[in-house]
């Protein structure tokens, strides 16, 4: 009984001694840690004084793989990051994202940098650009004054040389059907991509069958100096005008506001932004203006005549020949292209330019077949000016 008690008491005594000794060991460890930290601090201070703070920080950054924020993708710390034109129009944005991004724009008219305004030439085509060599000659020597955007069928694979002005200028595209809203979607897509370049000030929609009627400098100055955007807008009381109107579009669009116009337009930056940001008129035109209401002839003319009628010249810059009748204008091939024909297309017109009488009314013409390319290239440069 006593021996058992002694064992128990001895066990208690040993346990008590272990507990009392534990804080002394921790204290020793803590003191050693403090000494090591002090030595490390002295070494660090000496290193910083001897080698300099910048070199140490730089070494740390390099070892950690850290990069300054301004070099991270998507960051903007300098003005140049915002205004630098994108040399590659390919992106992964959806149409919704693209239109939203393109709706951004400066509200202050005076730019805080030297800005040389450009004309955005937007080509809407199914595939090839058979008249590309003529356009190459037209653009030559004016690289800082234009941008090019091409919308084709998504399955089309362009084969332009690197030296071509059309190389790498195709935007992400979708199928566009004549007379349907997908055609207007393609035009808005072209405008939205062109608006991403802050230097683009004017925007001209062209087809693969269009040709320029004058040299680049003349067309550039004509467009840049215009107070108005060039969109054909008129009230057609007949079956192909008001006859396409649907009463369900009221009260947003009344029949007295219904307008028709050419698909081939030119717009300044403000009008272009109005087109891509529209979410008011788009739904009713998509729902009610379906064949035989050809929406590409009515959507933009009607919307803009209501919202910005005073900003429109009410005419197109692209000449076409409807004299032969039918749903499509006349097409011209090799046998049609002569100096006399070009002169006839450019002459005998009357229009308004900045509210004054003018005889130069059209800067482009269509429809020209691929066979027209050779006689156009062989034509004396004095005829077209390039």
C-alpha angles and dihedrals in degrees: 000000000000093000090053090050091051091052091050092047091048090051090051091049093052092049091049092052091051092052092049091050096051099077090052091057092047089050091053091050091048093050090050090050092051091051092050091049091050092051091048091049092052091050092048093050091049091049093050092049093046102042102023132248096260094059092049092048091046091051090049092050092049092048093048094046090232117156125200114262093245090064095052115106113263095019122124119198100143133048090240090064090060101043102038108117115237108243091199119056093195114111140150098237120128118232090259092053093043095051091047092050092045091053090070114103143151117268094198112081097204108080116216091222138047105281122186104194118230136203114234111218107203117193118199109196142147093230134311127041101223093180094051095116090060091050090047089059091046094053097042114124096011100086097138094052104058146042127201129214126178126196114192137153108300090237093058116105112203118218104198121150118246089249092058121103086226095056111121093355099117113113126213101281143187134202112288118198121202113253095011134101091256087072091058088044089058091050092049089047091055092048092047093052091047092049090060087074106076090203094063108099104162129037126203124189115214138170130224088258095057126108131190115246097200139031119281098255092054093049092044094053093043092055098038094050094049118111090205142053116242112239125140110235124171142148111245110191092190132092093275092053120029087009088074094054120112120212090220088073091071138129091027091048119020123197090250088061095047111119140182131205149152118293091224108082143158122218140182121231095268094052092044090054091049089055097050095043096049113124097150104068099024097077096053094045090048091050103040109021100074127136125332081034099069101211097199088065095050114025102071096033093051097042095046095043088057098041104030109008094143090058094060127090088207095228139082126243092217119087120216134171115233094165094106093060128224134099094296132048123250119283123219127212141178097300093051099054111093135135089255091053093051091047090050092051092052098041140064096042132129124198145135123267115185088342093305130107113265139176098200101080106146128052098175136033138200160225104041121162122223089255089066092067098082098052090043092054092045092050116110109268089231090069098060095019096239 
